[in-house]
């Protein structure tokens, strides 16, 4: 059985994020992941707001960074959110990217070890917190690299694989064999933009792909055929938030490596491929499309069709 | 053009806007409450929605009010 979720990006005001959460539930999705960036709204406050206005969908931040947030605080956040929405909480931990951490003054040393330690501390903290004793919070790891994927299979209840192309998703799933914990969830986290006019879909997704590209490892940059100098140029454009310049310098090859854009039929094909690869959950992340409500309805329709085919 | 269709176009304008920070939170939450209580199609809900849309997307709001926002 496939599971379908939507990422809500807290770049908008809280009232609008609440609207998005309600729309996600109304359109029949199973879960919401709220992305966590220090320069946007707080993901946990956003989730609490969505929790108060929804009944069924699962809720989780994706991903919280252990360099910035202590794992005991992560456990506290999850337990408090659970009291607001019992049985609906998931929580994703990830090491983020070196570029963003550098802006906060952190050095990203030993990211896999840092995340593993955070997950273990979180689990042990659930028992010692003076809250209702929760036992069903699923802890996910956000992963792109091989070692983080393997760590997820060893200690996670699930993994958010942050790739949007089938080649990387196929390579990634090979590192997720024999997970240690029962019910382990393999989720493909697709940065998505759909519209009948593919160029409009492309333009909408470029800033999201650019943030991912700028934060990617050297190895993945080489795979995407991006030079360090070009990456720095894009990083500098992002820092100035000069979108017109970004649209001018963006190349379809790397935007396609870090995101999906296209029409409804193309997304339908991608979703089918992702499920056939063995992923249990598809997360539609990023902008969804230049027309948010229309894109959400189209994606919901694709998910219903995928469920019927299974 | 029925009001229901215009409201749906206006709602798309609001949800697709990248300028939502221009809407004061008090107004944003009133729009949310009208949507959540399924009163967004009523006179007051419509008025609040138009007001919020005009603050973030004046040109697209004009198109939606004519029923031609794609």
Contacts between the chains, C-beta under 8 A, distances in Angstrom:
chain1	res1	chain2	res2	distance
A	12	B	20	4.9
A	12	B	21	7.9
A	13	B	20	5.4
A	13	B	21	6.3
A	13	B	23	6.7
A	13	B	25	6.2
A	13	B	28	5.4
A	14	B	25	7.3
A	14	B	28	7.9
A	15	B	25	6.3
A	15	B	28	3.5
A	15	B	29	4.8
A	15	B	31	7.0
A	15	B	32	4.6
A	16	B	14	7.5
A	16	B	15	7.2
A	16	B	20	5.2
A	16	B	28	6.5
A	16	B	32	7.9
A	18	B	32	5.6
A	19	B	15	6.8
A	19	B	31	7.9
A	19	B	32	5.7
A	19	B	35	6.2
A	20	B	15	7.2
A	22	B	35	7.4
A	22	B	36	6.3
A	23	B	15	7.6
A	53	B	36	6.2
A	290	B	16	6.4
A	291	B	12	5.8
A	291	B	16	5.3
A	292	B	12	7.1
A	292	B	15	4.3
A	292	B	16	4.7
A	293	B	8	7.8
A	293	B	11	6.4
A	293	B	12	4.8
A	293	B	15	5.1
A	293	B	16	7.4
A	294	B	12	6.5
